[in-house]
């Protein structure tokens, strides 16, 4: 996967909070292993900066409509497997990945590009909060994808140091 720069910055990270309503944050750098959102402290599930890989889900026109997140560790599989059913998530019992849809797109027409990028980190807070970070520079195929991410109709939140 080729890295796409965004407005002169080599890095732009997206953090997906897999809550009842999809919540998101954009960061100029990879989040720390521990961070705070409101009163919740999120901690990375392991020391690795590669607890997941991710891929673009696109519609028939090539427009980004979602992200496939695949854990690379047993703990990552268990953690993502613990995420309750959500309206914006598809998963299968056979595969351990989550398909996170960013818009109300027609899921039946979404295709996975199969061009994985590594570096996603999985975080937990409390018993039921899960978040995943990913480098948009490697996820995006163009600046259009980054602009698409900025238009996601989820709840945008701020990350603070723990």
MIBASE-268327 format. One line per 5 residues: their letters; for each residue x, y, z of C-alpha. Coordinates in steps of 0.25 Angstrom, whole numbers, plus 5000, padded with zeros to 4 digits. Layout:
BEGIN
A) X:Y:Z; ...
***
This chain:
BEGIN
XXXXX) 5000:5000:5000; 5005:5014:4996; 5005:5025:5007; 4997:5037:5003; 5002:5051:5010
XXXXX) 4991:5060:5014; 4993:5075:5013; 5008:5074:5015; 5007:5064:5027; 5013:5050:5026
XXXXX) 5004:5045:5037; 4989:5046:5040; 4983:5035:5049; 4968:5031:5050; 4963:5025:5063
XXXXX) 4950:5018:5062; 4943:5016:5075; 4933:5004:5073; 4922:5009:5082; 4907:5009:5080
XXXXX) 4909:5021:5071; 4922:5020:5063; 4931:5031:5069; 4944:5036:5063; 4956:5044:5065
XXXXX) 4967:5050:5056; 4981:5051:5061; 4994:5057:5055; 5002:5045:5060; 4999:5031:5065
XXXXX) 4992:5032:5079; 5000:5028:5091; 4999:5014:5097; 4989:5021:5107; 4980:5032:5105
XXXXX) 4967:5038:5111; 4954:5041:5105; 4945:5048:5114; 4946:5040:5127; 4950:5027:5120
XXXXX) 4965:5023:5120; 4968:5015:5107; 4980:5005:5108; 4987:4998:5096; 4984:4983:5098
XXXXX) 4998:4979:5095; 5012:4986:5093; 5012:4983:5078; 5009:4995:5069; 5003:4984:5060
XXXXX) 4992:4978:5067; 4983:4979:5054; 4984:4981:5039; 4973:4988:5031; 4968:4990:5017
XXXXX) 4959:4999:5009; 4944:4995:5006; 4940:5002:4994; 4927:5003:4986; 4926:5001:4971
XXXXX) 4932:5015:4968; 4944:5012:4976; 4939:5022:4987; 4943:5018:5001; 4931:5013:5009
XXXXX) 4937:5005:5020; 4949:4999:5027; 4952:4984:5029; 4960:4982:5042; 4967:4969:5044
XXXXX) 4974:4966:5057; 4988:4959:5057; 4988:4953:5071; 4979:4944:5079; 4977:4955:5089
XXXXX) 4973:4964:5077; 4963:4954:5072; 4957:4953:5086; 4956:4968:5088; 4949:4970:5074
XXXXX) 4941:4958:5076; 4935:4964:5089; 4930:4977:5082; 4914:4975:5083; 4906:4976:5070
XXXXX) 4906:4990:5064; 4898:4995:5052; 4910:4999:5045; 4918:4986:5047; 4918:4973:5039
XXXXX) 4925:4961:5043; 4925:4946:5040; 4928:4935:5050; 4938:4928:5041; 4947:4941:5039
XXXXX) 4952:4949:5051; 4951:4963:5044; 4941:4974:5046; 4936:4982:5034; 4933:4996:5039
XXXXX) 4924:5003:5030; 4926:5018:5030; 4913:5023:5023; 4899:5017:5020; 4905:5010:5008
XXXXX) 4899:4998:5001; 4908:4988:5008; 4905:4977:4997; 4913:4985:4987; 4925:4988:4996
XXXXX) 4937:4981:4992; 4950:4979:5000; 4962:4983:4992; 4972:4973:4998; 4983:4983:4999
XXXXX) 4985:4982:5014; 4993:4992:5023; 4999:4988:5036; 5000:4997:5048; 4986:4997:5054
XXXXX) 4986:4997:5069; 4974:4992:5078; 4971:4999:5091; 4961:4996:5102; 4955:5004:5113
XXXXX) 4947:4998:5124; 4939:4985:5121; 4932:4989:5108; 4940:5001:5101; 4948:4997:5089
XXXXX) 4956:5006:5080; 4965:5004:5068; 4975:5013:5062; 4980:5013:5048; 4989:5022:5039
XXXXX) 4981:5029:5028; 4993:5031:5020; 4994:5016:5017; 4979:5014:5017; 4975:5025:5007
XXXXX) 4978:5023:4992; 4977:5038:4990; 4974:5051:4997; 4959:5049:4993; 4959:5037:5003
XXXXX) 4964:5046:5014; 4953:5057:5011; 4943:5045:5011; 4948:5041:5025; 4946:5055:5030
XXXXX) 4931:5055:5025; 4928:5042:5033; 4915:5045:5040; 4919:5039:5053; 4922:5046:5067
XXXXX) 4935:5053:5066; 4942:5053:5079; 4955:5059:5085; 4967:5050:5090; 4974:5055:5102
XX) 4987:5050:5109; 4985:5040:5120
***
